[in-house]
Amino acid sequence: MSPEIEEVREVAGRIIENVERVIVGKREVIEKAVVALLCGGHVLIEDVPGVGKTMLARALAKSIGGTFRRIQFTPDLMPSDVTGSSVYNQREGDFVFREGPIFANVVLADEINRA
């Protein structure tokens, strides 16, 4: 194996080990989430409440030293609730952009079927 592939394999293994300290018995899901992360992809996890979907996302973000944000989808969710918006700063007399949750490294989109 090439040194680059071996390095990626080692990093992926360390991430999986870190996440498994928090999430027990879900190795296949963790591996798939890590593969998606390394490929720059997305993961859709559908499951019943209380099985650790949010905890998996938090643990994954913490394992990579990244930020985690959660978006609760509701019928009245506005695009600016996801992307952020410009807010007037009276001290500076100018608009300042406040980033929405989509700017995090790991974003959990909860209940996407409701929006």
C-alpha positions in Angstrom: 0.0 0.0 0.0 1.2 3.5 -0.7 2.2 5.7 2.2 -0.7 8.1 1.6 -3.3 5.4 1.7 -1.8 3.9 4.8 -1.9 7.3 6.5 -5.6 7.8 5.6 -6.3 4.3 6.9 -4.6 5.1 10.2 -6.4 8.4 10.6 -9.7 6.7 9.8 -8.9 4.0 12.4 -8.2 6.6 15.0 -11.5 8.5 14.3 -13.4 5.3 14.5 -11.8 4.3 17.8 -12.6 7.8 19.3 -16.2 7.6 18.2 -16.6 4.0 19.5 -15.7 5.3 23.0 -19.0 7.1 22.9 -21.2 5.0 20.6 -21.1 1.2 21.4 -22.3 -1.5 19.0 -22.7 0.6 15.9 -19.3 0.0 14.2 -20.8 -0.3 10.7 -22.7 3.0 11.0 -19.6 4.7 12.4 -17.4 3.3 9.6 -19.8 4.5 6.9 -20.0 8.0 8.5 -16.2 8.2 8.6 -15.9 7.1 5.0 -18.4 9.8 4.0 -16.5 12.4 6.0 -13.2 11.5 4.3 -14.9 11.5 0.8 -16.5 14.9 1.5 -20.0 13.3 1.3 -23.1 13.3 3.3 -24.9 10.7 5.5 -28.6 10.1 5.9 -29.3 8.1 9.0 -32.9 7.1 9.5 -33.8 5.3 12.8 -36.1 5.4 15.7 -35.6 8.1 18.4 -33.0 7.5 21.1 -30.5 5.3 19.3 -27.6 7.9 19.2 -27.8 9.7 15.9 -27.1 13.1 17.5 -24.4 11.6 19.7 -22.8 10.0 16.7 -22.6 13.4 14.9 -21.3 15.2 18.0 -18.6 12.5 18.6 -17.6 12.6 15.0 -17.2 16.4 15.1 -15.2 16.2 18.3 -13.0 13.4 17.0 -11.9 15.5 14.0 -11.5 18.7 16.1 -14.4 20.3 14.2 -17.5 22.2 15.1 -21.0 20.7 15.4 -24.4 22.4 14.9 -27.9 21.0 14.8 -30.7 22.4 12.7 -34.2 21.5 13.8 -36.4 21.5 10.7 -39.9 22.9 11.2 -42.6 24.1 8.7 -41.7 27.7 9.5 -37.9 27.3 9.0 -36.5 30.1 6.8 -33.4 29.9 4.6 -31.7 32.5 6.8 -32.2 30.2 9.8 -29.8 27.8 8.0 -27.4 30.1 6.2 -27.3 33.1 8.6 -28.1 36.7 8.0 -26.7 40.2 8.1 -27.4 42.1 11.3 -26.9 45.8 11.8 -24.2 46.7 14.3 -24.9 50.1 15.8 -21.4 50.6 17.1 -19.8 50.2 13.7 -22.7 51.6 11.8 -22.5 48.7 9.3 -24.0 45.3 8.7 -22.2 42.2 10.1 -22.8 38.7 8.8 -23.8 36.2 11.5 -23.1 32.7 10.2 -25.9 30.1 10.5 -25.4 26.5 11.5 -24.6 25.3 8.0 -21.1 26.8 8.4 -20.1 24.1 11.0 -17.9 21.1 10.1 -20.6 18.6 11.0 -24.3 19.6 10.7 -27.1 17.5 11.9 -30.3 18.2 10.0 -33.0 16.8 12.3 -36.6 16.0 11.2 -36.0 17.1 7.6 -39.3 15.6 6.6 -41.1 18.4 8.5 -39.8 21.3 6.4 
